Amino acid sequence: MTSVSTSTSFLFARPAQNMAPKGRSGGQTTGPPPPKRGERRLVVKKKTPVVKGKPPNPGERKAMRKRIVLSNTNALEVKGMQDLSEENMVDMKLRGQVLGLPGTLETSTDSVVDQLRAVEAFKTTQGWGLFRRPGMLVRKESVELGRLLSGIGGDGEKKTVRRVYTGERVNGKSMMLLQAMAMAFMKRWIVIGIPETHDLTMGNTDYAPLPKTNPTQYVQNTYLSNLLSRTVRANRSLLSKLSLSQKHNLSFPLQSNISLDRLADLGVRDPDIAWPIFQTLWKELTTPSNDKIQRPPILLTIDGLGHIMRNSAYRDTNFKHIHAHDLTLINHLITYLSGTQTLPNGGAILAATSGSNPSSAPTLSLALARAEAQISGKEIPPFLPYEKYDERVLDSLRGVEVIRLEGLSREETRGLMEYYANSGVLRQLVDERFVAEKWTLAGGGIVGELERGTVRMRV
């Protein structure tokens, strides 16, 4: 009996591993065993996360990214630098020189630089912060553009110019639009600019179908409100002298003799009525001038033409992509770019393609190539038989004048590099050999490559 009880107690004995001491929580101990006598162990404690300060407010990063610096106090002031004026904008003798953008004009209290900033004509990639004051290079196309605008309005012909600038990347297409806006401000024109059409089609702004439209049009109230804000800030001195001259059928009361700048402010304060306010403002600006009513010419600029010549990122109720021409503002611009409607008091619609932010629009490329070949007298490129083209894009560019910007000439390149040297940002001798070297390395005078290879490059 004694042997049996011993074996039974052995069978029901608790295993050795379960006899380990319990911790404070009552469960098994965790972690490494305690160190042996005489053994040292390194214990690394977790660092407390460092508070790096207050996070940026909503929109602060975007404001810093889009910040434009137009002056560098460390740069030298160029002595004898002329300002752009109505007289010298048509002078071919100034080709190859850099003219400064004027501040306050003699005929008004407006600053052209402030007006250009208001319409967002300056780009962050154009190197304005390298020099003492903003200036522009007078190239052959600049003088031709100045002569073209000088013949419109006033005692000139009241015609509507439709032109598209195209060319290589960083070749000065946006600068041509900026020069056109500067000339228009000095001539007391109304300037309305679309600085980046990608913002209209990328799907970042609110949109809604416009009632009683077939096919359905879509309105972007917030963007229209911002556009009215930019327009009234840039043209306030001119709009404040113009008042309402017609009766308009609107769903809200409107003062009969309200000035056009106060009219635009209504759409700025209330985005829900931005579209009818924009239509009313446009109808007033395009009223034909007579003995009682005087209306100035209008300049429309469109930068990044490719983004509005294709489907947008917006979708309809059937989850299909909405064509960019079905957006009300773009449809309004295309109406005048295509020549369907003209400006009664004269003006210009200038557009430019974008090489830095291009879009996939094969129909646009072919339409521009055909229009360019037709102007130059070269062989017109044919339509590819197995390629699907957008008829709306082809119709919108029919009869448009296409200007291809090439590189700068040797004379223009030398004038630009002398301006760099006089500003103190280029510390080399500007001679024929140096100009020829940089002109060749810049792909035949590409403006952006010249700036990159001379000013921004440091050895």
C-alpha positions in Angstrom: 0.0 0.0 0.0 2.8 2.3 0.7 4.3 1.9 -2.7 1.0 2.6 -4.4 0.4 5.8 -2.6 3.8 7.0 -3.4 3.4 6.4 -7.1 0.0 8.1 -7.1 1.3 11.2 -5.4 4.1 11.3 -8.0 1.6 11.2 -10.9 -0.5 14.1 -9.6 2.4 16.2 -8.6 2.4 19.8 -10.0 5.0 20.4 -12.8 8.1 22.3 -11.9 7.5 25.1 -14.4 4.1 26.0 -12.9 5.7 26.4 -9.5 7.3 29.7 -10.5 6.6 32.7 -8.1 3.9 35.0 -9.1 4.2 38.7 -9.7 2.2 41.5 -8.1 -0.6 41.1 -10.7 -1.0 37.5 -9.9 0.2 36.2 -13.3 3.5 34.9 -14.5 6.6 37.1 -14.3 7.6 38.8 -17.6 10.9 40.2 -18.8 14.5 39.0 -18.4 15.6 37.3 -15.2 17.4 39.4 -12.6 21.2 39.9 -13.2 23.6 37.5 -11.5 25.8 38.6 -8.7 28.6 40.8 -10.1 27.0 41.2 -13.5 26.3 44.7 -15.0 23.4 45.4 -17.3 22.7 48.5 -19.4 19.2 49.9 -19.0 18.1 52.4 -21.7 15.0 54.4 -20.9 12.7 55.7 -23.6 13.1 59.4 -24.3 10.1 61.7 -23.8 8.9 63.0 -27.1 10.0 66.6 -27.6 7.2 69.1 -28.4 8.4 71.0 -31.5 6.1 73.9 -31.2 2.7 74.8 -32.5 1.6 73.1 -35.8 0.9 75.3 -38.8 -2.6 76.7 -39.1 -4.8 75.6 -42.0 -3.6 77.2 -45.2 -0.3 78.5 -43.8 1.8 76.0 -45.6 0.1 76.8 -48.9 0.6 80.5 -48.3 4.3 80.0 -47.7 4.6 77.8 -50.8 2.9 80.5 -52.9 4.6 83.5 -51.3 6.1 85.9 -53.9 9.2 87.9 -52.9 9.7 90.8 -55.4 12.7 92.5 -53.8 16.2 91.6 -52.6 17.9 94.3 -50.6 21.2 92.5 -50.9 21.2 92.9 -54.7 22.7 96.0 -56.3 20.5 98.6 -57.8 21.0 98.9 -61.6 21.8 102.5 -62.5 20.1 104.0 -65.5 17.4 101.3 -65.6 14.3 102.6 -67.5 10.8 101.9 -66.5 8.2 100.4 -68.8 5.9 103.0 -70.3 3.3 103.4 -73.1 6.0 105.1 -75.2 8.8 102.6 -75.0 6.7 99.5 -75.1 6.7 99.8 -78.9 10.3 100.8 -79.4 12.4 98.1 -81.1 15.6 100.0 -80.1 15.1 98.7 -76.6 15.3 95.1 -77.6 17.7 93.2 -75.4 17.3 95.6 -72.4 15.7 95.0 -69.1 13.0 97.5 -68.2 11.6 97.9 -64.7 8.0 97.4 -63.9 6.7 100.8 -62.8 5.3 101.7 -59.4 2.8 104.5 -59.2 1.8 105.8 -62.6 1.6 109.5 -63.5 -2.0 109.1 -64.7 -3.3 107.3 -61.6 -2.4 106.3 -58.0 -2.2 102.6 -58.9 1.0 100.6 -58.7 1.5 98.3 -61.7 3.4 95.9 -59.4 0.6 95.8 -56.9 -2.0 95.2 -59.7 0.1 92.4 -61.1 0.4 90.8 -57.7 -3.4 91.1 -57.2 -4.1 89.1 -60.4 -1.4 86.6 -59.4 0.7 87.3 -62.5 4.0 86.5 -60.7 5.1 82.9 -60.4 7.2 81.4 -57.7 9.6 79.9 -60.2 10.5 83.1 -62.0 13.3 84.3 -59.7 11.9 87.6 -58.7 13.6 87.5 -55.3 17.1 87.6 -56.8 17.0 91.2 -57.9 16.5 94.6 -56.3 13.2 95.3 -58.1 11.1 93.4 -60.6 12.0 93.9 -64.3 11.2 92.4 -67.7 13.4 91.6 -70.7 12.3 93.3 -73.9 12.5 90.7 -76.6 11.2 90.8 -80.2 7.9 89.2 -79.2 7.4 91.8 -76.5 7.7 94.8 -78.9 5.3 93.1 -81.3 2.8 92.5 -78.5 3.1 96.1 -77.4 2.4 97.4 -80.9 -0.5 95.1 -81.2 -2.1 96.3 -77.9 -1.4 99.9 -78.8 -3.6 99.7 -81.9 -6.6 98.6 -79.9 -9.0 100.9 -78.1 -8.9 104.7 -77.9 -8.3 106.1 -81.3 -7.4 102.6 -82.6 -9.5 99.8 -84.0 -11.9 98.1 -81.7 -10.9 94.6 -82.6 -10.6 91.4 -80.6 -7.2 89.6 -80.7 -7.1 85.9 -80.1 -3.6 84.5 -79.5 -2.0 81.4 -78.0 1.7 81.3 -76.9 3.4 77.9 -77.0 7.0 76.7 -76.9 9.5 74.8 -74.9 9.5 74.6 -71.1 10.7 77.7 -69.1 10.8 79.7 -72.3 9.0 82.7 -71.1 5.3 82.0 -72.0 4.0 83.1 -68.6 6.2 86.2 -68.8 4.6 87.2 -72.1 1.2 87.1 -70.3 2.7 89.2 -67.5 4.0 91.7 -69.9 0.7 91.9 -71.7 -1.1 92.5 -68.3 1.5 95.2 -67.4 0.9 97.0 -70.7 -2.9 96.7 -70.3 -2.8 98.2 -66.8 -0.8 101.2 -68.1 -3.3 101.7 -70.9 -6.2 101.7 -68.3 -7.7 98.4 -69.5 -9.8 96.0 -67.5 -7.6 92.9 -66.8 -9.0 89.5 -65.8 -6.5 86.7 -65.5 -6.7 83.0 -64.8 -3.2 82.3 -63.3 -3.5 78.5 -63.3 -6.3 76.6 -65.1 -5.4 73.4 -63.3 -7.2 74.8 -60.2 -10.4 74.9 -62.2 -10.3 71.3 -63.4 -8.4 69.3 -60.7 -11.5 68.7 -58.5 -10.4 70.8 -55.5 -13.2 73.4 -55.7 -16.9 73.0 -55.0 -19.2 72.7 -58.0 -22.9 72.4 -58.6 -25.2 71.9 -61.6 -26.7 75.2 -62.9 -30.5 74.9 -63.2 -32.2 75.2 -66.6 -29.1 74.4 -68.7 -29.1 71.8 -71.5 -26.6 70.3 -71.7 -26.0 70.6 -68.0 -23.5 73.3 -67.0 -21.7 73.3 -63.6 -20.9 76.4 -61.6 -17.9 76.9 -59.2 -19.0 79.5 -56.8 -16.0 79.6 -54.5 -13.6 80.0 -57.4 -15.8 82.7 -59.0 -15.8 84.6 -55.7 -12.0 84.5 -55.6 -11.8 85.6 -59.2 -14.0 88.6 -58.5 -11.9 89.4 -55.5 -8.7 89.4 -57.6 -10.4 91.4 -60.4 -11.8 94.1 -58.2 -8.5 94.5 -56.2 -6.5 94.9 -59.5 -9.0 97.2 -61.2 -10.7 99.1 -58.4 -9.7 102.6 -59.5 -11.2 102.0 -62.9 -14.3 100.0 -61.8 -15.2 102.6 -59.1 -15.7 105.2 -61.9 -18.1 103.0 -63.8 -21.7 102.5 -62.7 -24.6 100.3 -63.6 -26.2 101.3 -66.9 -28.8 98.6 -67.5 -31.6 96.8 -65.7 -30.8 93.2 -64.9 -33.2 90.4 -63.9 -31.7 89.2 -60.7 -33.2 87.2 -57.8 -31.9 89.8 -55.2 -32.4 93.6 -55.0 -29.7 95.7 -56.6 -29.1 99.5 -56.4 -29.8 101.1 -59.7 -26.7 103.3 -59.8 -24.2 101.0 -58.0 -20.6 101.3 -59.0 -19.1 98.2 -60.6 -16.5 97.7 -57.9 -19.2 97.6 -55.3 -21.2 95.2 -57.5 -18.2 92.8 -57.7 -17.8 93.1 -53.9 -21.3 91.6 -53.5 -20.1 88.4 -55.2 -16.9 88.4 -53.0 -18.9 88.5 -49.8 -21.5 86.0 -50.9 -20.2 83.1 -53.1 -23.7 81.8 -53.7 -24.4 84.8 -55.9 -21.0 84.9 -57.5 -22.0 83.6 -60.9 -25.0 86.0 -61.5 -22.8 88.9 -60.2 -20.0 87.9 -62.6 -22.5 87.7 -65.5 -23.9 91.2 -64.6 -20.4 92.6 -64.3 -19.4 91.2 -67.7 -22.5 92.4 -69.4 -21.8 95.9 -68.1 -18.2 95.8 -69.2 -19.1 94.6 -72.7 -21.7 97.3 -73.2 -20.8 99.2 -76.4 -19.4 102.6 -75.7 -21.4 105.7 -76.8 -21.7 109.4 -76.0 -23.2 108.6 -72.6 -21.4 105.4 -71.6 -17.7 104.8 -71.9 -16.3 101.3 -71.4 -12.6 100.4 -71.6 -11.1 97.4 -73.5 -10.7 94.1 -71.8 -7.7 91.8 -71.5 -8.3 88.1 -70.7 -5.3 85.9 -69.9 -5.4 82.1 -69.6 -2.3 80.3 -68.3 -2.1 76.5 -68.7 -4.4 76.1 -71.7 -4.0 72.3 -71.8 -6.0 71.7 -68.6 -9.2 73.1 -70.0 -9.0 71.2 -73.3 -9.9 67.8 -71.9 -12.1 66.1 -69.3 -12.0 67.5 -65.8 -11.7 65.6 -62.6 -15.3 66.4 -61.7 -18.0 63.8 -62.2 -21.7 64.0 -63.0 -24.6 62.1 -61.4 -23.7 59.1 -63.6 -20.2 59.2 -62.3 -18.8 60.2 -65.7 -16.1 62.8 -66.1 -17.4 66.3 -66.9 -15.8 67.9 -69.8 -14.0 71.1 -68.9 -16.1 73.1 -71.4 -19.2 72.2 -69.4 -17.9 74.3 -66.5 -19.5 77.8 -66.7 -16.4 79.9 -66.3 -14.3 77.8 -68.7 -17.2 77.8 -71.2 -17.3 81.6 -70.9 -13.6 81.9 -71.7 -13.8 79.4 -74.6 -16.7 81.4 -76.1 -14.3 84.4 -76.6 -11.2 82.4 -77.4 -13.0 80.6 -80.2 -14.3 83.8 -81.7 -18.0 82.9 -81.2 -18.3 86.2 -79.4 -16.2 89.3 -79.6 -15.4 92.2 -77.4 -17.5 95.2 -78.5 -15.0 97.8 -77.1 -11.9 95.9 -78.3 -9.5 93.8 -76.3 -7.5 90.6 -76.4 -7.7 87.0 -75.2 -4.2 85.7 -74.7 -3.5 82.1 -73.6 -0.4 80.1 -73.0 0.4 76.4 -72.7 2.4 75.1 -69.8 5.5 73.0 -70.0 6.2 72.8 -66.3 2.7 71.5 -65.5 1.6 69.9 -68.8 -1.6 67.9 -69.4 -2.3 65.0 -71.7 -4.3 66.7 -74.4 -3.4 65.2 -77.8 -6.2 67.2 -79.6 -4.8 70.5 -78.3 -1.3 69.6 -79.6 -2.6 68.7 -83.1 -4.8 71.8 -83.2 -1.9 74.1 -82.3 0.4 72.4 -84.8 -2.1 72.8 -87.6 -2.8 76.4 -86.8 1.0 77.2 -86.6 1.6 75.4 -89.9 -1.2 77.3 -91.5 0.3 80.7 -90.4 3.8 79.8 -91.4 2.8 78.3 -94.7 4.3 74.8 -93.9 2.6 71.5 -94.5 -0.4 71.0 -92.3 -0.2 67.9 -90.1 -3.0 65.4 -91.0 -5.4 63.8 -88.6 -4.3 60.3 -87.6 -6.9 57.7 -88.7 -6.9 55.7 -85.5 -6.8 58.5 -83.1 -9.9 59.9 -81.4 -10.0 63.7 -81.4 -12.2 66.1 -79.4 -14.3 68.1 -81.7 -15.0 70.7 -79.1 -11.3 71.4 -78.7 -10.8 71.7 -82.4 -13.7 74.1 -82.7 -12.5 76.3 -79.9 -9.0 76.8 -81.5 -10.2 77.3 -85.1 -8.7 80.6 -86.4 -6.6 81.3 -83.3 -3.2 82.9 -83.9 -0.4 80.6 -82.6 2.9 82.2 -81.6 5.8 79.7 -80.9 8.4 81.3 -78.6 11.9 80.3 -79.5 15.1 80.9 -77.6 16.6 84.3 -77.1 19.0 85.7 -79.7 22.6 86.4 -78.9 21.9 90.1 -78.5 19.0 89.5 -76.1 21.1 87.0 -74.1 23.9 89.4 -73.7 21.6 92.1 -72.5 20.0 89.8 -69.9 23.4 88.6 -68.6 24.7 92.2 -68.3 21.6 92.9 -66.2 22.6 89.9 -64.0 26.1 91.3 -63.7 24.9 94.8 -62.9 22.6 93.4 -60.2 25.6 91.7 -58.5 24.3 88.1 -58.9 26.7 87.2 -61.7 30.3 87.8 -60.9 32.0 87.0 -64.2 33.1 89.0 -67.1 30.3 89.2 -69.7 32.1 88.9 -73.1 31.3 87.3 -76.4 32.9 84.0 -75.4 31.0 83.7 -72.2 27.7 84.7 -73.8 28.2 82.1 -76.6 29.0 79.4 -74.1 26.0 80.0 -71.9 23.7 80.5 -74.9 24.7 77.1 -76.3 24.4 75.3 -72.9 20.9 76.8 -72.5 19.6 75.1 -75.6 19.8 78.1 -77.9 18.8 80.8 -75.4 16.1 79.2 -73.3 15.4 81.8 -70.7 15.0 79.5 -67.7 18.1 77.5 -68.6 20.1 80.7 -68.9 19.0 81.7 -65.4 19.8 78.3 -64.1 23.2 78.1 -65.7 24.4 81.6 -64.7 22.6 82.9 -61.6 21.4 79.8 -59.7 24.4 77.6 -60.4 27.2 77.9 -57.8 30.6 76.2 -58.3 
